[in-house]
Amino acid sequence: MNSQESNGNKPAWALSFQKYFLQLLKRTSAKLIDRNSRALLRFILTLGTLVTSFSIIFQLLMAYEGQKHSFISGFYWTLSTMSTLGYGDISFVTDLGRLYSILVLLSGIIYMLVLLPFTFIEFFYEPWMESRAASRVRRTIADEIHDHVILTFYDPVVTALISKLVQFDYAYVLVLPELDDVLLLNDKGINAIHGELNDPDTFIRAGVERAAMVATTRSDIINTSVVFTARGITDKTLIIATAREETSIDVLKLAGCNRVLDLTHLIAEALARRAIGGDKLTHIVGRIDDLVIAEVDAARTSLVGQGYNEAQRATSVSIVGFWARGNFEIGQQESVVEANTVLLLAGSTAQLREFDANFQCSGKSSETSPVLIIGGGRVGRATAVSLQRRGINYVIVEQLKERVRGSDKVIHGSASDRAVLQRAGIDHAPTVIITPRDDETNIYLTILCRLLRPDIQIICRSTFEQSVASLHRAGCDIVMSYSSMGSNSLFNLLQRSDLLMIAEGLDVFKTPVPKELAGKTIAEANIRQRTKCSIIGIDNHEGTVTNPSPDTVLPSEGELVMVGTPFGEAEFLKLF
C-alpha cells in the first residue's frame, strides 16, 4: 500500500493536524521561527526549568525534614502541586516546607492554569483551526468562467451590484484578503475567493485576463494598488474604480483605470436635481439619448384637478406618473393631478420648453426661499455646489464648524434642535435635503422635518437599500440610495449606458423591441398592465419618438425607452 492510499484512509481532522504539524516542524527546522514561535519556545524552556528547579529544591527540603524520595517522586509532587491536584500522599511536615508548597502552588496557578491554556490556544489550537479554514477556502475560479466581473470589497454598493448581476445572469467573483470574510460570504452563497489585492497571482487566479470588468470600491490608495496590479496583467479588461478625493481621479487614471466614479458627486447631483426651487418650472433629472426626463411640482402648474387623460391630451410631453409622499404611480385613466404631487415628464427639450411656457400657474411665483441642506459633509457640500450651479439658493446646517469654512450660507448647530432648523429657515424653505451617512439619523431628521413642516419637500440620502422603505414611511418624498446609484453606475459601464436611476425603486431603461411585439400597437402589447412598466419613447433609425400614442406601431428594428421599477424591468425581460 503506498502513502497516498494510506492517507486516504485517515480521517479529515487527522490529515489536517498532520499537515499543520509538518508545517510547524518545517518552519522550526529551517530556522524560520517567527515571534510567536520564539515566545512558545521561551515558555516551554521556562516551564521546564521551573519544574526541574522545584523538584531539586523538593529533594533538599525533604532531606532537611528527614524524608527520602526518589527524583521521580519529586517531579510527581511538583506537577501535582502546580496543577492544584494535591493528592496529599507526599507532604511536608515543617513550616518551611509548607511555605515552599505555597510558593509552588502559586507558581502553578500562574503557569499551569493561566499561561499554559493560553499558550495552547494561541500556538496550537488557533493555528490548527486557521489551517483547517485555509484548506477549505477557495482561492481560484473555474477555468470555464469568462466575461465575469471581479469585485474587491463587500460594501453596500457591491451588495446591490451583486443582486443586479445575479438578476441579469452575469458571473462574478469577489476577491478579499480577509480569510474569515471569505468563509462567511461563501456560507451565505456569495462567490468569494481569498487572495491579497496587491499580488498579481491573485488576479490571475481570478481570471482577470478573461473577465469583462474589474470593479474596486475600496479606499483611493488600495484602489490604486488594485488597478496597477490588474493592469500589469492585462490591458484588455475594463477596470473601474471609485474615488473619494478629487486628486485621486488622475492618479487612478494614470495607474490604468478606464473609468473613475466619484460617487459623492453622483449622489449630490441626484439630490440637487430633485429640489424644488429656481425660476424654471420643470427640472431635468436625466437624459437618455434625445429623450429628456424631468419633474415638476404639480402645485405650480395649471393642471391641478385635471384627470390624467385630460392632462395628457393638453400637453405634448408624456406625463409618465406621479410622486406622492415617496410613492410613485404610473399614470392611469382614473388618475387625477393633485397639488401635493410631483409629475414625472418625458419629452424633447423643445417640448419641455413649451410645457414651461404654457402650464405655469399664473398665481404661483417661483420659490425664493433657500433650500435647506442638513449635513455639511462631503455629500452636503457637493449638493450645495450642484444647487448653486442650478441657480438655487441654499443654507447648510452643520454642527462641526471645521467642516464648512469661509461660507456665509451656514447655520452652525445640531439639526435635531428645532430652534436651529427654524433659524435656518425651515418655516419657509421649499425643500430640505438630508445628507448624513447614518440612515437611522436620517429617519429621525425626516420625522422631525415633517413634524415642523407637513407640506415641505423632503429629499434624503440613504446608504443601505433596506433603509429606503423606512425613510419613506418616516415621511420622505424622494430617497436617493447611495448603494443603488453606485451599483447602477457600475452596471451601466459593464453592459449599457441606457439605464437611468430616477430615484430608489424607479429606473428609465432601453431595451430592443421584442420580436413577438413587433408590428403590434402599444395598446395591443399591453406592456403597462403586464409588467408595470410604461413606454415613454421609441428609438429607431430616424430618431426618438417621444410621447407615443397607444395606437403607435412598434417597429421590428428599434428600441423601447421605458420607465418602471427594477422588478418591472425583470418581469419584462422574463416575459419577452
FIPATOR-419339 format. One record per residue (C-alpha): residue number from 1; y, z, x negated. Coordinates in Angstrom, 1 decimal. Example, Ala and Ser with C-alpha at 12.3 -4.5 7.8 and 13.67 -1.06 7.14 Angstrom:
<sites>
SITE  pos      yy      zz      xx
SITE    1    -4.5     7.8   -12.3
SITE    2    -1.1     7.1   -13.7
</sites>
This chain:
<sites>
SITE  pos      yy      zz      xx
SITE    1     0.0     0.0     0.0
SITE    2     3.4    -1.0    -1.5
SITE    3     6.6     1.0    -1.5
SITE    4     8.1    -0.9     1.4
SITE    5     5.1    -0.2     3.6
SITE    6     5.3     3.4     2.6
SITE    7     8.9     3.7     3.5
SITE    8     8.2     2.0     6.8
SITE    9     6.1     5.0     7.9
SITE   10     8.8     7.6     7.2
SITE   11    11.0     8.8    10.0
SITE   12    14.6     7.7    10.0
SITE   13    16.0    11.1     9.1
SITE   14    13.8    11.3     6.1
SITE   15    14.9     7.9     4.8
SITE   16    18.5     8.8     5.4
SITE   17    18.2    12.1     3.5
SITE   18    16.2    10.4     0.7
SITE   19    19.0     7.7     0.4
SITE   20    21.7    10.4     0.2
SITE   21    19.7    12.5    -2.3
SITE   22    19.1     9.4    -4.6
SITE   23    22.8     8.5    -4.4
SITE   24    23.8    12.1    -5.3
SITE   25    21.3    12.1    -8.2
SITE   26    22.5     8.8    -9.5
SITE   27    26.1     9.9    -9.5
SITE   28    25.2    13.1   -11.4
SITE   29    23.0    11.4   -14.0
SITE   30    25.6     8.7   -14.6
SITE   31    28.3    11.4   -15.3
SITE   32    30.3    10.1   -12.3
SITE   33    30.9    13.6   -11.0
SITE   34    33.9    13.9    -8.8
SITE   35    36.0    17.0    -8.0
SITE   36    33.6    18.2    -5.2
SITE   37    30.5    17.8    -7.4
SITE   38    32.1    19.8   -10.2
SITE   39    33.0    22.6    -7.7
SITE   40    29.4    22.6    -6.4
SITE   41    28.1    22.9   -10.0
SITE   42    30.5    25.8   -10.7
SITE   43    29.4    27.6    -7.6
SITE   44    25.7    27.3    -8.5
SITE   45    26.3    28.5   -12.1
SITE   46    28.5    31.4   -10.9
SITE   47    25.9    32.5    -8.3
SITE   48    23.0    32.2   -10.8
SITE   49    24.9    34.2   -13.4
SITE   50    25.9    36.8   -10.9
SITE   51    22.3    37.3    -9.6
SITE   52    20.9    37.4   -13.2
SITE   53    23.6    40.0   -14.2
SITE   54    22.9    42.1   -11.2
SITE   55    19.2    42.0   -11.9
SITE   56    19.7    43.1   -15.6
SITE   57    22.1    46.0   -14.5
SITE   58    19.5    47.0   -11.9
SITE   59    16.9    47.4   -14.7
SITE   60    19.3    49.6   -16.7
SITE   61    20.2    51.8   -13.8
SITE   62    16.6    52.2   -12.7
SITE   63    15.7    53.2   -16.3
SITE   64    18.6    55.7   -16.1
SITE   65    17.0    57.2   -13.0
SITE   66    13.6    57.2   -14.5
SITE   67    12.2    54.4   -12.3
SITE   68    10.4    51.4   -13.7
SITE   69    10.3    48.0   -12.0
SITE   70     9.4    44.5   -13.2
SITE   71    12.0    41.7   -13.6
SITE   72    10.7    40.0   -10.5
SITE   73    11.3    43.3    -8.6
SITE   74    14.9    43.2   -10.0
SITE   75    15.5    39.8    -8.7
SITE   76    13.8    40.7    -5.4
SITE   77    16.1    43.8    -5.0
SITE   78    19.3    41.8    -5.9
SITE   79    18.6    39.0    -3.5
SITE   80    17.5    41.2    -0.6
SITE   81    20.7    43.4    -1.1
SITE   82    23.1    40.5    -1.5
SITE   83    21.6    38.8     1.6
SITE   84    22.1    42.1     3.5
SITE   85    18.4    42.2     4.4
SITE   86    18.0    45.6     2.7
SITE   87    14.2    46.2     3.1
SITE   88    14.6    49.7     1.6
SITE   89    11.3    49.6    -0.3
SITE   90    13.3    49.8    -3.6
SITE   91    16.4    52.0    -3.7
SITE   92    18.5    54.1    -6.0
SITE   93    18.5    57.9    -5.7
SITE   94    21.7    58.7    -7.7
SITE   95    25.3    58.2    -6.6
SITE   96    25.9    55.8    -9.4
SITE   97    23.0    53.7    -8.2
SITE   98    24.3    53.8    -4.6
SITE   99    27.8    52.8    -5.8
SITE  100    26.2    49.9    -7.6
SITE  101    24.3    48.9    -4.4
SITE  102    27.6    48.9    -2.5
SITE  103    29.1    46.5    -5.2
SITE  104    26.1    44.2    -5.0
SITE  105    26.2    44.3    -1.2
SITE  106    29.9    43.4    -1.0
SITE  107    29.4    40.6    -3.5
SITE  108    26.5    39.3    -1.5
SITE  109    28.7    39.2     1.7
SITE  110    31.2    37.1    -0.1
SITE  111    28.8    34.7    -1.9
SITE  112    25.7    34.6     0.4
SITE  113    27.3    34.9     3.9
SITE  114    30.6    33.1     3.3
SITE  115    30.7    30.8     0.3
SITE  116    27.0    29.7     0.4
SITE  117    27.1    28.3     4.1
SITE  118    30.5    26.7     3.4
SITE  119    29.1    25.1     0.3
SITE  120    26.0    23.9     2.1
SITE  121    28.1    22.3     4.9
SITE  122    30.7    20.9     2.5
SITE  123    28.4    19.4    -0.1
SITE  124    25.1    18.7     1.7
SITE  125    25.4    18.6     5.5
SITE  126    28.6    16.7     5.9
SITE  127    27.8    14.1     3.2
SITE  128    24.4    13.6     4.8
SITE  129    26.0    13.1     8.3
SITE  130    28.5    10.7     6.8
SITE  131    25.8     8.8     5.1
SITE  132    23.9     8.6     8.4
SITE  133    27.1     7.4    10.2
SITE  134    27.8     4.9     7.4
SITE  135    24.3     3.5     7.6
SITE  136    24.7     2.6    11.3
SITE  137    28.4     1.4    11.3
SITE  138    29.0    -2.3    11.5
SITE  139    30.7    -4.0     8.5
SITE  140    30.4    -7.7     9.4
SITE  141    30.3   -10.0    12.3
SITE  142    27.7   -12.6    13.2
SITE  143    27.8   -15.9    11.5
SITE  144    27.8   -17.8    14.8
SITE  145    31.1   -16.2    15.9
SITE  146    34.1   -18.5    15.4
SITE  147    37.6   -19.2    16.8
SITE  148    37.8   -15.4    17.3
SITE  149    40.8   -13.0    17.0
SITE  150    40.9   -10.4    14.2
SITE  151    42.8    -7.2    15.0
SITE  152    43.6    -4.4    12.7
SITE  153    44.8    -1.5    14.9
SITE  154    43.8     0.1    18.2
SITE  155    47.1     0.8    19.8
SITE  156    48.4     0.3    23.4
SITE  157    49.3    -3.4    22.6
SITE  158    45.9    -4.2    21.2
SITE  159    44.2    -2.3    24.1
SITE  160    45.9    -4.6    26.6
SITE  161    45.3    -7.7    24.4
SITE  162    41.5    -7.0    24.2
SITE  163    41.4    -6.8    28.0
SITE  164    43.1   -10.2    28.2
SITE  165    40.8   -11.7    25.6
SITE  166    37.8   -10.5    27.5
SITE  167    39.2   -11.9    30.7
SITE  168    39.6   -15.3    29.2
SITE  169    36.4   -15.2    27.3
SITE  170    37.8   -15.1    23.7
SITE  171    35.7   -13.4    21.0
SITE  172    37.5   -10.7    18.9
SITE  173    36.8    -8.2    16.2
SITE  174    38.7    -5.0    15.4
SITE  175    38.8    -4.1    11.7
SITE  176    39.5    -0.5    11.0
SITE  177    39.4     1.6     7.8
SITE  178    38.6     4.8     9.7
SITE  179    34.9     5.2     9.9
SITE  180    35.0     7.7    12.8
SITE  181    37.2     5.4    14.9
SITE  182    34.8     2.5    14.4
SITE  183    31.9     4.6    15.6
SITE  184    33.8     5.9    18.6
SITE  185    35.0     2.5    19.6
SITE  186    31.6     1.0    19.2
SITE  187    30.3     3.6    21.6
SITE  188    32.9     2.5    24.1
SITE  189    31.8    -1.1    23.9
SITE  190    34.7    -2.3    21.7
SITE  191    33.7    -4.8    19.0
SITE  192    34.8    -3.0    15.8
SITE  193    33.8    -3.1    12.2
SITE  194    34.6    -0.9     9.2
SITE  195    36.5    -2.1     6.1
SITE  196    39.6    -1.5     4.0
SITE  197    42.5    -3.6     5.1
SITE  198    43.6    -4.4     1.5
SITE  199    40.1    -5.6     0.5
SITE  200    39.6    -9.4     0.7
SITE  201    35.9    -8.8     1.2
SITE  202    36.7    -7.1     4.5
SITE  203    38.3   -10.2     5.9
SITE  204    35.6   -12.4     4.5
SITE  205    33.0   -10.3     6.4
SITE  206    35.3   -10.5     9.5
SITE  207    35.1   -14.3     9.3
SITE  208    38.8   -14.9     8.7
SITE  209    38.2   -18.5     7.5
SITE  210    36.7   -19.5    10.9
SITE  211    38.9   -17.2    13.0
SITE  212    41.6   -18.6    15.4
SITE  213    44.1   -15.8    14.7
SITE  214    44.7   -12.6    12.7
SITE  215    47.0   -10.2    14.6
SITE  216    48.2    -7.0    12.9
SITE  217    50.3    -4.4    14.7
SITE  218    50.4    -1.5    12.1
SITE  219    53.4    -0.4    10.1
SITE  220    55.5    -3.0     8.3
SITE  221    54.1    -2.1     4.9
SITE  222    50.5    -2.2     6.0
SITE  223    51.1    -5.4     7.9
SITE  224    52.5    -7.0     4.8
SITE  225    49.3    -6.0     2.9
SITE  226    47.1    -7.4     5.6
SITE  227    49.0   -10.7     5.8
SITE  228    49.0   -11.0     2.0
SITE  229    45.3   -10.2     1.7
SITE  230    44.2   -12.6     4.6
SITE  231    46.4   -15.4     3.4
SITE  232    44.9   -15.2    -0.1
SITE  233    41.5   -16.2     1.5
SITE  234    42.6   -19.0     3.9
SITE  235    45.7   -21.0     4.6
SITE  236    44.5   -22.4     7.9
SITE  237    44.1   -19.3    10.1
SITE  238    47.1   -18.3    12.3
SITE  239    48.4   -14.9    11.1
SITE  240    50.7   -12.9    13.4
SITE  241    52.3    -9.6    12.6
SITE  242    54.7    -7.2    14.4
SITE  243    57.8    -5.8    12.6
SITE  244    59.7    -2.7    13.3
SITE  245    62.6    -3.3    10.9
SITE  246    64.7    -6.5    10.7
SITE  247    64.4    -6.7     7.0
SITE  248    60.6    -6.8     7.2
SITE  249    60.6   -10.1     9.0
SITE  250    61.5   -12.1     5.9
SITE  251    59.1   -10.1     3.8
SITE  252    56.2   -10.8     6.2
SITE  253    57.0   -14.5     6.3
SITE  254    57.0   -14.6     2.5
SITE  255    53.7   -12.8     2.5
SITE  256    52.2   -15.7     4.5
SITE  257    52.8   -14.8     8.1
SITE  258    53.1   -17.7    10.6
SITE  259    55.0   -15.7    13.2
SITE  260    56.6   -12.3    13.2
SITE  261    57.1   -10.5    16.5
SITE  262    59.9    -7.9    16.9
SITE  263    58.5    -6.1    20.0
SITE  264    61.6    -3.9    20.1
SITE  265    63.8    -6.9    20.6
SITE  266    61.4    -8.4    23.2
SITE  267    61.3    -5.3    25.4
SITE  268    65.0    -4.7    25.0
SITE  269    65.8    -8.3    26.1
SITE  270    63.4    -7.9    29.1
SITE  271    65.1    -4.7    30.2
SITE  272    68.6    -6.1    29.9
SITE  273    67.7    -9.2    31.8
SITE  274    66.8    -7.2    34.8
SITE  275    70.1    -5.3    35.1
SITE  276    72.4    -5.9    38.0
SITE  277    75.9    -6.5    36.8
SITE  278    78.3    -9.1    35.3
SITE  279    80.1   -11.9    37.0
SITE  280    77.1   -14.1    37.7
SITE  281    75.2   -13.8    40.9
SITE  282    71.8   -14.9    39.6
SITE  283    70.3   -13.5    36.4
SITE  284    67.9   -15.7    34.4
SITE  285    64.8   -13.8    33.4
SITE  286    62.8   -16.6    31.8
SITE  287    62.1   -20.3    31.4
SITE  288    59.0   -22.5    31.4
SITE  289    60.0   -26.0    30.3
SITE  290    62.6   -27.2    32.8
SITE  291    61.9   -24.5    35.3
SITE  292    64.2   -21.5    35.3
SITE  293    63.1   -18.2    36.7
SITE  294    66.0   -16.0    38.0
SITE  295    66.6   -12.8    40.0
SITE  296    69.4   -11.9    42.4
SITE  297    70.4    -8.8    44.2
SITE  298    69.9    -9.7    47.8
SITE  299    72.8    -7.5    48.9
SITE  300    75.2    -9.7    47.0
SITE  301    74.1   -12.8    48.9
SITE  302    74.8   -14.2    52.4
SITE  303    71.0   -14.4    53.0
SITE  304    70.6   -10.8    54.1
SITE  305    69.0   -10.7    57.6
SITE  306    67.6   -14.2    57.5
SITE  307    63.9   -14.9    57.7
SITE  308    62.0   -16.3    54.7
SITE  309    61.6   -19.8    56.1
SITE  310    65.2   -20.0    57.3
SITE  311    66.5   -18.8    53.8
SITE  312    64.2   -21.3    52.0
SITE  313    65.4   -24.2    54.1
SITE  314    69.0   -23.4    53.4
SITE  315    68.6   -23.3    49.6
SITE  316    67.5   -25.9    47.1
SITE  317    65.8   -23.3    44.9
SITE  318    62.4   -21.8    45.6
SITE  319    62.5   -18.2    46.9
SITE  320    59.3   -17.0    45.3
SITE  321    59.2   -13.5    46.7
SITE  322    60.9   -10.1    46.9
SITE  323    61.1    -7.0    44.8
SITE  324    61.4    -3.8    46.9
SITE  325    61.1    -0.4    45.1
SITE  326    58.8    -1.7    42.4
SITE  327    56.6    -3.7    44.8
SITE  328    56.6    -7.5    44.6
SITE  329    55.6    -9.5    47.7
SITE  330    55.1   -13.3    47.7
SITE  331    57.4   -14.9    50.4
SITE  332    55.6   -15.2    53.7
SITE  333    56.7   -16.7    57.1
SITE  334    57.2   -13.3    58.6
SITE  335    59.3   -12.0    55.6
SITE  336    62.9   -11.1    56.1
SITE  337    65.6   -10.9    53.4
SITE  338    66.7    -7.2    53.3
SITE  339    69.7    -5.7    51.5
SITE  340    67.6    -3.4    49.3
SITE  341    65.5    -6.1    47.7
SITE  342    65.8    -8.3    44.7
SITE  343    64.9   -12.0    45.2
SITE  344    62.9   -13.9    42.6
SITE  345    64.1   -17.5    42.4
SITE  346    62.7   -20.6    40.7
SITE  347    64.5   -23.9    40.1
SITE  348    66.5   -26.0    37.8
SITE  349    69.7   -24.9    36.1
SITE  350    71.7   -27.1    38.4
SITE  351    70.0   -25.7    41.5
SITE  352    70.8   -22.1    40.4
SITE  353    74.5   -23.0    39.8
SITE  354    74.5   -24.4    43.3
SITE  355    73.0   -21.2    44.6
SITE  356    75.7   -19.1    42.9
SITE  357    78.4   -21.2    44.4
SITE  358    77.1   -21.3    48.0
SITE  359    75.4   -18.0    48.7
SITE  360    77.6   -15.3    47.1
SITE  361    78.6   -12.9    49.8
SITE  362    82.4   -13.0    50.3
SITE  363    82.6    -9.3    50.9
SITE  364    80.9    -8.3    47.6
SITE  365    82.8    -8.2    44.4
SITE  366    81.0    -8.2    41.1
SITE  367    80.0    -4.8    39.6
SITE  368    82.5    -3.4    37.2
SITE  369    80.9     0.0    36.5
SITE  370    78.9     0.2    33.3
SITE  371    75.1     0.1    33.2
SITE  372    73.7     3.5    32.2
SITE  373    71.2     3.4    29.3
SITE  374    69.2     6.6    28.8
SITE  375    68.0     6.9    25.2
SITE  376    69.7     5.8    22.0
SITE  377    66.6     5.0    20.0
SITE  378    65.7     1.5    18.7
SITE  379    64.9     0.1    22.2
SITE  380    68.0     1.7    23.7
SITE  381    70.4     0.3    21.1
SITE  382    68.8    -3.1    21.2
SITE  383    69.1    -3.1    25.0
SITE  384    72.8    -2.3    24.6
SITE  385    73.2    -5.3    22.4
SITE  386    71.5    -7.5    24.9
SITE  387    73.7    -6.3    27.7
SITE  388    76.8    -6.9    25.6
SITE  389    75.6   -10.4    25.0
SITE  390    75.4   -10.9    28.8
SITE  391    79.0    -9.6    29.2
SITE  392    77.8    -6.4    31.0
SITE  393    79.4    -3.1    30.1
SITE  394    77.2    -0.1    29.3
SITE  395    77.1     3.6    28.4
SITE  396    74.3     5.2    26.3
SITE  397    73.2     8.8    27.0
SITE  398    71.7    10.2    23.8
SITE  399    71.1    13.8    22.7
SITE  400    70.9    13.2    19.0
SITE  401    74.3    12.2    17.6
SITE  402    72.9    10.7    14.4
SITE  403    71.1     8.0    16.4
SITE  404    74.2     6.4    17.8
SITE  405    77.2     6.5    15.5
SITE  406    80.5     4.7    15.5
SITE  407    80.4     3.8    19.2
SITE  408    82.8     4.8    21.9
SITE  409    80.2     4.0    24.6
SITE  410    78.0     7.0    24.1
SITE  411    77.7    10.3    26.0
SITE  412    76.0    12.9    23.9
SITE  413    73.8    15.3    25.8
SITE  414    70.4    15.7    27.5
SITE  415    69.7    13.1    30.1
SITE  416    67.8    15.8    32.1
SITE  417    71.2    17.5    32.7
SITE  418    72.8    16.4    35.9
SITE  419    76.3    17.1    34.5
SITE  420    75.7    14.8    31.6
SITE  421    74.5    12.0    33.8
SITE  422    77.4    12.4    36.1
SITE  423    79.8    12.4    33.1
SITE  424    78.1     9.1    32.0
SITE  425    78.9     7.6    35.4
SITE  426    75.6     7.6    37.3
SITE  427    77.5     8.0    40.6
SITE  428    79.0     4.5    40.3
SITE  429    76.6     2.7    37.9
SITE  430    74.8    -0.3    39.4
SITE  431    71.7     0.2    37.2
SITE  432    70.1     2.8    35.0
SITE  433    67.8     1.7    32.2
SITE  434    65.4     4.3    30.9
SITE  435    64.2     3.6    27.4
SITE  436    62.5     6.6    25.8
SITE  437    59.0     6.1    24.4
SITE  438    57.3     9.0    26.2
SITE  439    56.1     8.0    29.6
SITE  440    56.0    11.5    31.0
SITE  441    59.6    11.9    30.1
SITE  442    60.4     8.6    31.8
SITE  443    58.7     9.7    35.0
SITE  444    60.8    12.9    35.1
SITE  445    64.1    10.9    34.4
SITE  446    63.2     8.4    37.1
SITE  447    62.7    11.0    39.7
SITE  448    66.0    12.7    38.7
SITE  449    68.0     9.5    38.8
SITE  450    66.5     8.6    42.2
SITE  451    67.5    12.1    43.4
SITE  452    71.1    11.7    42.2
SITE  453    71.4     8.1    43.4
SITE  454    68.9     6.9    46.0
SITE  455    70.5     3.4    46.0
SITE  456    70.7     2.7    42.2
SITE  457    68.5     0.1    40.5
SITE  458    66.2     1.9    38.1
SITE  459    64.6    -0.1    35.3
SITE  460    62.1     1.7    33.0
SITE  461    60.2     1.1    29.8
SITE  462    56.5     2.0    29.8
SITE  463    54.4     2.5    26.7
SITE  464    51.0     2.7    28.4
SITE  465    49.7     0.5    31.2
SITE  466    48.3     3.5    33.1
SITE  467    51.7     4.9    33.5
SITE  468    53.1     1.9    35.4
SITE  469    51.8     3.0    38.8
SITE  470    53.2     6.5    38.3
SITE  471    56.6     5.2    37.4
SITE  472    56.7     3.0    40.5
SITE  473    55.7     6.0    42.6
SITE  474    58.5     8.0    41.0
SITE  475    61.0     5.5    42.3
SITE  476    61.4     2.9    39.5
SITE  477    62.3    -0.6    40.7
SITE  478    61.2    -2.5    37.7
SITE  479    58.8    -1.4    34.9
SITE  480    58.5    -3.4    31.7
SITE  481    55.4    -2.4    29.9
SITE  482    55.6    -2.4    26.1
SITE  483    51.8    -2.9    25.8
SITE  484    51.7    -5.7    28.3
SITE  485    54.6    -7.5    26.8
SITE  486    53.2    -7.2    23.3
SITE  487    49.8    -8.4    24.3
SITE  488    51.2   -11.3    26.3
SITE  489    53.3   -12.4    23.3
SITE  490    50.2   -12.3    21.1
SITE  491    48.1   -14.1    23.6
SITE  492    50.7   -16.8    24.1
SITE  493    50.6   -17.5    20.4
SITE  494    46.8   -17.7    20.5
SITE  495    46.4   -20.1    23.4
SITE  496    49.6   -21.1    25.1
SITE  497    53.3   -20.9    25.3
SITE  498    53.3   -21.2    29.1
SITE  499    52.8   -17.6    30.1
SITE  500    55.9   -15.6    31.1
SITE  501    55.8   -11.9    31.9
SITE  502    58.4   -11.3    34.7
SITE  503    57.5    -7.6    35.0
SITE  504    54.5    -5.4    34.7
SITE  505    51.9    -7.0    37.0
SITE  506    53.7   -10.3    37.6
SITE  507    53.4   -13.4    35.5
SITE  508    54.5   -17.0    35.6
SITE  509    51.9   -19.3    34.1
SITE  510    51.0   -23.0    33.8
SITE  511    47.6   -24.5    34.4
SITE  512    46.2   -28.0    34.7
SITE  513    45.7   -29.3    38.3
SITE  514    42.0   -28.6    39.1
SITE  515    40.1   -31.8    39.8
SITE  516    39.0   -30.6    43.3
SITE  517    42.6   -30.1    44.3
SITE  518    44.0   -33.4    43.0
SITE  519    45.2   -35.6    45.9
SITE  520    45.5   -32.7    48.3
SITE  521    48.8   -31.3    49.6
SITE  522    49.9   -27.8    48.7
SITE  523    49.3   -26.8    52.3
SITE  524    45.7   -28.2    52.2
SITE  525    45.0   -26.5    48.8
SITE  526    45.9   -23.1    50.4
SITE  527    46.2   -21.5    47.0
SITE  528    48.6   -18.7    48.1
SITE  529    46.1   -17.3    50.7
SITE  530    43.1   -17.8    48.4
SITE  531    44.4   -16.3    45.2
SITE  532    47.7   -14.5    46.0
SITE  533    49.4   -17.0    43.6
SITE  534    52.2   -19.3    44.6
SITE  535    53.1   -22.8    43.3
SITE  536    56.7   -22.9    42.2
SITE  537    56.7   -26.2    40.3
SITE  538    54.7   -29.2    39.3
SITE  539    54.8   -30.8    35.9
SITE  540    54.0   -34.5    35.4
SITE  541    55.0   -37.3    33.0
SITE  542    58.2   -37.7    35.0
SITE  543    59.4   -34.1    34.6
SITE  544    59.2   -30.9    36.6
SITE  545    59.3   -30.9    40.4
SITE  546    61.0   -27.6    41.5
SITE  547    60.6   -26.0    44.9
SITE  548    57.8   -28.4    46.0
SITE  549    57.3   -28.6    49.8
SITE  550    54.0   -27.8    51.5
SITE  551    53.3   -31.5    52.0
SITE  552    53.7   -32.3    48.3
SITE  553    50.6   -34.0    47.0
SITE  554    49.1   -32.5    43.8
SITE  555    48.8   -35.1    41.1
SITE  556    45.5   -35.8    39.3
SITE  557    47.2   -35.6    35.9
SITE  558    49.7   -32.8    35.8
SITE  559    50.2   -29.0    35.6
SITE  560    51.0   -26.4    38.1
SITE  561    53.6   -23.8    37.5
SITE  562    52.5   -20.7    39.3
SITE  563    53.6   -17.1    39.8
SITE  564    51.2   -14.3    40.5
SITE  565    49.5   -11.1    39.2
SITE  566    47.1   -11.2    36.3
SITE  567    44.4   -10.5    38.9
SITE  568    45.6   -13.5    40.9
SITE  569    45.5   -15.8    37.8
SITE  570    42.0   -14.6    37.0
SITE  571    41.0   -15.3    40.6
SITE  572    42.5   -18.8    40.4
SITE  573    40.6   -19.6    37.2
SITE  574    37.4   -18.2    38.8
SITE  575    37.7   -20.5    41.8
SITE  576    38.9   -23.6    40.1
</sites>
